[in-house]
Each structure stands twice: as C-alpha cells, then as structure tokens.
C-alpha cells in the first residue's frame, strides 16, 4: 500500500444526506416542523475535505431562537461522521416565507 496517496475524502452525497437527516432532527420550538422542511435551510455545501457551509435563515429577525438555533445547527452537523468543520451563515435575503416549506410541512401545519 502506497502511503503517499492522497486521502480521497468523504462521500459528499452520502454525507450531505446524513447532514440533512441531522437537520431534520432540529426544530424551531414554536413550530412543530423541523427546520429543513420548514425551509429555513437555504444551502448545504459539503466539500470532500469534510468542510461544510450552511446558509440558513429564521422565520423572522425577531425570532426568539435567533441566538441559539444557528449554534444548535452547527452542533448537529459537527456530530455527523466525516464532517471536519462547519460554518453556519445566518442570512435574511431572501426573506423566509411559507412557500419555502416542503409539501409535508404545509400539510402538517394546515397551509392548504
């Protein structure tokens, strides 16, 4: 075995799927839908090195979990095997609206 070979890195798609599953275990305490299906996660970028960048928002800038939810997201993602580093960026543009929710979340909340 050649020890000079570079590490091929992680399976990006599998890791992204596992990250999404972890995000689906995270809830806004005021809404009984996980933050992924609620549409609060705008982007999950996974590099082969295990570095992860997440762009997310909240339902409003005045959301009472604005100070804690991004940290909870970072902690959940850090717990995924293969993840080396996590950067969570809280963004307000574009603003969140109910159209970002999954169909399942809309049904669960009665938005039809």
PASEBA-1860 file (N, C-alpha, C; in nm, 3 decimals):
! residues 112
1> XXXXXXXX> 0.084/-0.118/0.000/0.000/0.000/0.000/0.088/0.123/0.000 ~ 0.060/0.214/-0.087/0.138/0.336/-0.101/0.087/0.441/-0.003 ~ 0.168/0.480/0.095/0.126/0.577/0.195/0.131/0.719/0.142 ~ 0.184/0.740/0.019/0.192/0.873/-0.039/0.063/0.913/-0.109 ~ -0.030/0.819/-0.123/-0.157/0.852/-0.189/-0.236/0.951/-0.106 ~ -0.304/1.041/-0.175/-0.387/1.137/-0.105/-0.516/1.071/-0.060 ~ -0.568/1.119/0.052/-0.697/1.073/0.101/-0.803/1.118/0.001 ~ -0.885/1.026/-0.050/-0.986/1.065/-0.149/-1.097/1.149/-0.089
9> XXXXXXXX> -1.101/1.164/0.043/-1.203/1.246/0.106/-1.328/1.166/0.136 ~ -1.431/1.237/0.170/-1.556/1.175/0.210/-1.648/1.156/0.089 ~ -1.749/1.076/0.106/-1.855/1.061/0.006/-1.947/1.181/0.026 ~ -1.935/1.280/-0.059/-2.005/1.408/-0.043/-2.156/1.390/-0.041 ~ -2.210/1.313/-0.133/-2.356/1.296/-0.139/-2.409/1.224/-0.016 ~ -2.342/1.119/0.025/-2.385/1.045/0.144/-2.376/1.134/0.268 ~ -2.267/1.209/0.279/-2.251/1.299/0.393/-2.358/1.407/0.392 ~ -2.388/1.462/0.275/-2.493/1.564/0.266/-2.627/1.505/0.310
17> XXXXXXXX> -2.658/1.384/0.266/-2.783/1.319/0.307/-2.789/1.300/0.458 ~ -2.677/1.263/0.518/-2.671/1.244/0.662/-2.687/1.378/0.735 ~ -2.629/1.483/0.679/-2.644/1.617/0.737/-2.791/1.660/0.731 ~ -2.855/1.638/0.617/-2.998/1.674/0.605/-3.080/1.597/0.709 ~ -3.050/1.471/0.729/-3.120/1.392/0.832/-3.098/1.454/0.970 ~ -2.976/1.498/0.998/-2.947/1.563/1.126/-3.025/1.694/1.139 ~ -3.032/1.769/1.030/-3.107/1.895/1.033/-3.256/1.870/1.054 ~ -3.304/1.758/1.004/-3.445/1.725/1.023/-3.477/1.685/1.167
25> XXXXXXXX> -3.375/1.671/1.250/-3.398/1.642/1.392/-3.394/1.770/1.476 ~ -3.383/1.883/1.409/-3.372/2.012/1.475/-3.501/2.091/1.449 ~ -3.561/2.143/1.557/-3.690/2.211/1.546/-3.684/2.353/1.600 ~ -3.759/2.441/1.535/-3.789/2.571/1.592/-3.889/2.540/1.704 ~ -3.863/2.582/1.828/-3.950/2.541/1.938/-4.094/2.593/1.927 ~ -4.118/2.692/1.844/-4.253/2.747/1.831/-4.334/2.682/1.719 ~ -4.267/2.604/1.635/-4.335/2.544/1.520/-4.304/2.395/1.519 ~ -4.406/2.310/1.513/-4.382/2.165/1.523/-4.337/2.099/1.392
33> XXXXXXXX> -4.247/2.166/1.320/-4.191/2.115/1.194/-4.041/2.135/1.201 ~ -3.965/2.038/1.151/-3.819/2.052/1.154/-3.774/2.167/1.065 ~ -3.656/2.220/1.095/-3.609/2.340/1.026/-3.579/2.317/0.878 ~ -3.547/2.194/0.841/-3.520/2.167/0.700/-3.649/2.173/0.619 ~ -3.752/2.101/0.665/-3.879/2.102/0.593/-3.952/2.236/0.606 ~ -3.920/2.309/0.711/-3.977/2.443/0.727/-3.919/2.540/0.624 ~ -3.807/2.503/0.564/-3.746/2.587/0.461/-3.647/2.687/0.515 ~ -3.599/2.666/0.636/-3.503/2.759/0.695/-3.361/2.736/0.647
41> XXXXXXXX> -3.334/2.619/0.590/-3.200/2.588/0.539/-3.199/2.620/0.390 ~ -3.121/2.719/0.352/-3.114/2.761/0.212/-3.011/2.682/0.132 ~ -2.901/2.642/0.197/-2.797/2.571/0.123/-2.712/2.490/0.220 ~ -2.676/2.371/0.175/-2.582/2.285/0.247/-2.473/2.248/0.147 ~ -2.355/2.304/0.165/-2.242/2.276/0.075/-2.141/2.190/0.150 ~ -2.109/2.076/0.091/-2.016/1.981/0.154/-1.897/1.963/0.060 ~ -1.778/1.985/0.114/-1.654/1.963/0.039/-1.600/1.825/0.070 ~ -1.521/1.769/-0.020/-1.463/1.636/0.002/-1.372/1.633/0.124
49> XXXXXXXX> -1.326/1.748/0.167/-1.241/1.756/0.286/-1.319/1.736/0.415 ~ -1.453/1.744/0.406/-1.537/1.735/0.525/-1.579/1.870/0.578 ~ -1.539/1.976/0.508/-1.583/2.110/0.547/-1.725/2.132/0.496 ~ -1.809/2.191/0.582/-1.950/2.212/0.549/-1.983/2.359/0.569 ~ -2.054/2.415/0.472/-2.103/2.553/0.482/-2.254/2.549/0.469 ~ -2.321/2.608/0.565/-2.467/2.610/0.566/-2.514/2.755/0.565 ~ -2.608/2.783/0.476/-2.676/2.912/0.473/-2.818/2.887/0.524 ~ -2.857/2.962/0.625/-2.990/2.943/0.681/-3.051/3.077/0.719
57> XXXXXXXX> -3.180/3.073/0.745/-3.250/3.192/0.791/-3.340/3.151/0.905 ~ -3.416/3.245/0.953/-3.518/3.220/1.055/-3.650/3.274/1.002 ~ -3.759/3.239/1.068/-3.889/3.285/1.019/-3.903/3.436/1.027 ~ -3.829/3.500/1.118/-3.826/3.646/1.126/-3.701/3.688/1.203 ~ -3.652/3.810/1.178/-3.535/3.857/1.253/-3.561/3.865/1.404 ~ -3.688/3.876/1.444/-3.722/3.884/1.585/-3.744/3.746/1.649 ~ -3.713/3.641/1.576/-3.733/3.504/1.626/-3.659/3.487/1.759 ~ -3.728/3.434/1.861/-3.665/3.422/1.992/-3.546/3.324/1.997
65> XXXXXXXX> -3.530/3.238/1.896/-3.417/3.145/1.896/-3.304/3.192/1.805 ~ -3.308/3.319/1.765/-3.205/3.372/1.675/-3.064/3.354/1.732 ~ -3.050/3.362/1.863/-2.919/3.349/1.924/-2.875/3.205/1.944 ~ -2.970/3.112/1.946/-2.933/2.974/1.977/-2.947/2.876/1.861 ~ -3.040/2.897/1.770/-3.064/2.798/1.665/-2.944/2.778/1.572 ~ -2.875/2.883/1.527/-2.757/2.858/1.442/-2.651/2.773/1.514 ~ -2.632/2.794/1.642/-2.537/2.713/1.718/-2.583/2.569/1.731 ~ -2.713/2.550/1.745/-2.766/2.414/1.751/-2.746/2.343/1.617
73> XXXXXXXX> -2.768/2.416/1.508/-2.746/2.359/1.374/-2.599/2.319/1.361 ~ -2.509/2.407/1.399/-2.366/2.376/1.390/-2.332/2.252/1.471 ~ -2.384/2.241/1.591/-2.357/2.126/1.675/-2.409/1.995/1.616 ~ -2.529/1.999/1.561/-2.585/1.877/1.500/-2.500/1.833/1.381 ~ -2.457/1.928/1.300/-2.380/1.894/1.180/-2.240/1.847/1.218 ~ -2.180/1.906/1.320/-2.048/1.861/1.367/-2.051/1.716/1.412 ~ -2.167/1.669/1.455/-2.181/1.532/1.501/-2.191/1.429/1.390 ~ -2.196/1.472/1.265/-2.205/1.381/1.151/-2.067/1.327/1.118
81> XXXXXXXX> -2.058/1.197/1.102/-1.930/1.133/1.069/-1.873/1.191/0.940 ~ -1.745/1.221/0.942/-1.677/1.274/0.824/-1.672/1.425/0.819 ~ -1.754/1.492/0.899/-1.754/1.639/0.899/-1.634/1.687/0.978 ~ -1.557/1.773/0.916/-1.437/1.826/0.979/-1.461/1.964/1.039 ~ -1.527/2.051/0.963/-1.552/2.187/1.008/-1.689/2.231/0.958 ~ -1.754/2.320/1.033/-1.887/2.367/0.996/-1.891/2.519/1.010 ~ -1.941/2.583/0.907/-1.966/2.726/0.911/-2.114/2.747/0.884 ~ -2.183/2.813/0.976/-2.325/2.843/0.960/-2.339/2.993/0.940
89> XXXXXXXX> -2.398/3.031/0.829/-2.421/3.171/0.799/-2.571/3.199/0.809 ~ -2.607/3.293/0.894/-2.746/3.333/0.909/-2.771/3.448/0.812 ~ -2.866/3.430/0.720/-2.893/3.530/0.618/-3.040/3.573/0.625 ~ -3.067/3.692/0.575/-3.205/3.744/0.574/-3.255/3.771/0.434 ~ -3.169/3.749/0.336/-3.208/3.772/0.198/-3.178/3.647/0.117 ~ -3.276/3.583/0.058/-3.415/3.628/0.055/-3.485/3.597/0.187 ~ -3.585/3.679/0.220/-3.658/3.652/0.344/-3.737/3.522/0.335 ~ -3.751/3.457/0.450/-3.828/3.333/0.455/-3.975/3.363/0.434
97> XXXXXXXX> -4.043/3.272/0.365/-4.189/3.276/0.358/-4.239/3.133/0.347 ~ -4.368/3.114/0.365/-4.424/2.979/0.372/-4.407/2.899/0.243 ~ -4.380/2.966/0.131/-4.357/2.894/0.005/-4.229/2.812/0.007 ~ -4.140/2.838/0.101/-4.014/2.763/0.112/-4.035/2.629/0.183 ~ -4.151/2.610/0.245/-4.178/2.488/0.319/-4.201/2.370/0.225 ~ -4.166/2.251/0.272/-4.194/2.130/0.195/-4.345/2.107/0.195 ~ -4.391/2.024/0.101/-4.534/1.992/0.095/-4.579/1.926/0.225 ~ -4.495/1.837/0.279/-4.530/1.769/0.404/-4.546/1.868/0.518
105> XXXXXXXX> -4.460/1.969/0.525/-4.470/2.070/0.630/-4.597/2.152/0.614 ~ -4.631/2.186/0.490/-4.754/2.262/0.466/-4.877/2.182/0.508 ~ -4.877/2.055/0.478/-4.989/1.970/0.520/-4.995/1.963/0.672 ~ -4.880/1.942/0.735/-4.875/1.930/0.880/-4.927/2.056/0.949 ~ -4.897/2.172/0.891/-4.938/2.298/0.951/-5.073/2.348/0.898 ~ -5.133/2.275/0.804/-5.264/2.313/0.751/-5.260/2.434/0.659 ~ -5.153/2.447/0.581/-5.137/2.563/0.493/-5.193/2.539/0.353 ~ -5.300/2.460/0.342/-5.362/2.438/0.211/-5.503/2.485/0.212
END
